Amino acid sequence: MATTQKEQEEEHRQIEQERIEKEKQITLEKERIALAEALQRVAAAAAAPETSVSPQQQQPDIAQQLLAQQYQQEQIILQQQLQQQFLQQQALQLQVKQELQQQLQQEQQQQQKQQQQQKPPTQNPFSANAFNYSAVSEQEAITWLRNGF
């Protein structure tokens, strides 16, 4: 009976050892699964940080983005308005400059006309009319002197 009892004890010890090893394997497997899940969560959080943020934290981010976009659009509109005002101002300045040049040109022409009208016709102070003589050309006078009156 001692052998059978020894065999039974040995068998019981082996069964107990197998049970302990199975429990260890199950525990190790659970730890591996837990580690794998933790690694997956870390990888997912690193790959997409927005997905790990709660919806309450995402809403202010979206609101900030919308406000930033609206601000940028307003800045673009203001810049375009300033450019348009600048171009209009330049066009107005050019128009005023052209009108002033045209007005100056007209005034100069008018002054020239007035000066021409105010000028008395130039007379030779030694003309025949000044001495009540008839106008005789120089050639005629020379001819008369040669041939006699």
Secondary structure as UniProt FT lines:
FT   HELIX           2..47
FT   HELIX           49..52
FT   HELIX           55..118
FT   TURN            125..126
FT   HELIX           129..131
FT   HELIX           138..147
//
